[in-house]
């Protein structure tokens, strides 16, 4: 638990997972979050910070130190009800607010996010575990989405055609859908809500955000910045919790559109239940991303990029490389180089300088990943680099796994097919690019597939034939910029319109077509 009250930077007594101990408290962070960092955290509904109706709370734990950062309330139906009422009430006036005025709040938000970037990044690292550089990078993408949404006066425009019949004009206009909700996963607490939130409110909708219960602090801070923009009350609302809150959102008659990002089984559940309740849904799910390495690839660059893709964010990225397929002669040079890149990666607490990879999110996640490595071995793979049970000095309680590489992976087994969501790369070998594309297309997943080559023809063949929503050519994390959709196919996505850019604008608006005729003009025509 963090202490409260007014103190300066210095050594304080902190209670955490390891009992009472002395720790360093930074004044800047402390002062800025003390108001609403109550324990348990507060919801933000109708412009007010308010206590949840929760009867239970969960500890929010720093995955590197095992310190308890705060407690998150498991909010109830009543909290969702209050947020939906606030959203519906605010919508009446917000939808009438000119888009040029609505984006002024986003301009303010952009500058506040930039001003508080360092502090937000530290919060992400503390609750999520990634390195400070990775935390800053995800916030940059969040800001980029705010910038794109500031173009809403143009992006939201419809179209028209005069004289579809003599004297008759047809006009398509876009209108907001109403109260919307965002349900987020743990792995990008600062970025993923921004694939949706800026577009939702710029289009004139109101919004309820439910962050992951594992990492609620980042959105808590973001909502303080949203409050500082002086958005009208009820336009944005924050409700903490887990399944009960999600179910209440899915069933609430006032909530018209839901954006979800998380694992595929939950995405599928959320999609089906929300759709059955008549809502527009966009649900991004899990992934299993292959990298294909052809013999003509620049092996030094390829290895460096592949290691960043597989081990960056401790492999907890929906665009992380999870299996590398070498084709023909690429096998030996790639295997040797990627093993050495894995072994040299510096693992530790993400706030420490020089650290290149942090822990995974929970001890349960660590155990699941280690179990999958063991399963891979049983299925015939051999462990080339073993990252299990590392000693990370000073962070013995953290959920660390070092980069791990398995080779001779069974193409039908767990390492080739199951989402691992940890710093584990499986190696496979195939003879031709056609075999590799067939492997990609045989997967239930379709989030990302990447090819490394110096051949334009091979690149074109791959881009054309690979069945995945994000394709990388000599790129290891093919993350689309904010003005492109964050795509995803097959079991990696349920719905139609994706997050970010024009897709988000379409999702957060409904089209209305007006066919009109004016009799004076009409009579002149005949
Ligand atoms: P998760 O599915 O466990 O949780 C996601 C959200 O759903 C959380 O807010 C959680 O509270 C809620 N939730 C969990 N179980 C639920 C249930 N039974 N009923 C209703 N709601 C429930 O996912 P996670 O572990 O937080 O995130 C990691 C997953 O997200 C990975 O599978 C990863 O691939 C995926 N992901 C996908 C993308 C993408 O763009 N496709 C991006 C990021 C993460």
Boltz pocket constraint, residues with backbone or C-beta under 6 A from the ligand:
constraints:
  - pocket:
      binder: B
      contacts: [[A, 183], [A, 184], [A, 185], [A, 186], [A, 187], [A, 188], [A, 192], [A, 210], [A, 211], [A, 212], [A, 213], [A, 241], [A, 242], [A, 243], [A, 246], [A, 247], [A, 261], [A, 262], [A, 263], [A, 264], [A, 266], [A, 267], [A, 269], [A, 284], [A, 285], [A, 286], [A, 287], [A, 317], [A, 318], [A, 419], [A, 421], [A, 447], [A, 486], [A, 487], [A, 488], [A, 492]]
      max_distance: 6.0
